[in-house]
């Protein structure tokens, strides 16, 4: 069974869902978790999104996180390894109805800065966030539930605005 890709209107409960999961992960991982950030579209107030909470987990040592895989599994996560991004550990919760995804990196990894810069840029620029919502909705309609195609349809917009976000983030 293929997961359905749908973009839904912003849900005021997404920050609460993140916070509840953040507390569980922080308690589970203890000192291994340096910072836990809400990222992705569900972290931008008013932005339509796939109803999946994206979590950026900053860890002191990625190898220590590898030792916590069974603990993450005990709270419903599946470990996906790097899943195409070197240095990342990726975890998903929910099989056909995914509820959360965790993107973990060691402190100092450039990906942390990229994720936070893009999130903050969308939070500050509601017009760009609105345009992004339209692109995501169109991509969801055109992708035929193919996650790679969905991502590809958004890639140009994301790359362009990520570059602007990184410039803005260094100011």
C-alpha positions, -999 to +999 in steps of 0.1 A: +000+000+000+013+034-010+012+063+014-011+090+003+005+124-001-019+152+008-013+188+018-038+201+044-045+235+059-024+245+089-035+228+121-031+248+154-024+215+172+009+209+153+031+228+178+015+209+207+021+176+189+057+186+184+062+196+220+047+163+233+070+143+210+100+165+219+095+158+256+093+120+249+125+121+228+144+143+252+134+120+281+143+089+261+177+101+248+188+122+278+222+139+272+226+124+237+200+150+225+216+185+225+186+203+209+153+193+194+138+217+169+104+218+152+111+222+115+093+217+082+060+232+071+042+222+103+065+245+122+054+276+102+022+291+116-005+293+089+014+272+063-005+243+047+015+210+050+015+173+049+003+164+084+036+150+095+056+166+123+092+172+112+117+171+140+154+182+138+174+163+165+208+177+172+230+152+189+265+154+205+277+123+186+258+105+158+274+072+169+259+076+203+225+080+187+231+048+167+233+030+201+198+044+208+180+029+178+162+002+198+150+029+223+137+050+193+120+018+181+103+013+215+084+046+210+073+037+175+101+049+152+117+030+123+153+037+117+161+045+081+198+052+084+212+081+064+184+078+038+203+097+011+219+125+033+254+118+045+258+122+083+220+121+089+200+095+109+164+094+098+135+079+117+099+077+108+068+070+129+038+054+114+039+032+083+010+042+059-002+070+081+031+087+091+028+111+120+064+122+127+099+121+111+131+128+129+162+141+110+192+138+133+226+153+128+257+159+150+260+194+164+277+217+139+265+198+108+256+222+080+222+206+075+211+220+109+218+255+098+200+249+065+169+235+081+166+263+107+174+290+081+146+278+058+121+275+086+129+310+100+128+325+065+093+311+059+082+323+093+093+358+085+080+359+049+043+350+048+040+358+011+067+333+003+052+308+027+019+312+009+035+307-025+052+276-011+018+262+001+005+266-034+034+248-049+031+220-024-007+216-030-001+214-067+028+190-063+005+167-041-021+167-069+004+160-097+027+134-080+003+105-079+014+096-044+051+093-055+072+109-027+102+114-050+081+131-076+065+153-049+099+163-037+111+170-073+082+192-080+091+214-050+129+213-054+134+244-076+114+266-052+131+252-021+166+256-035+160+292-047+145+302-013+170+282+007+198+302-008+180+335+001+173+321+036+210+313+041+220+348+031+193+362+055+204+338+083+240+350+082+230+387+088 
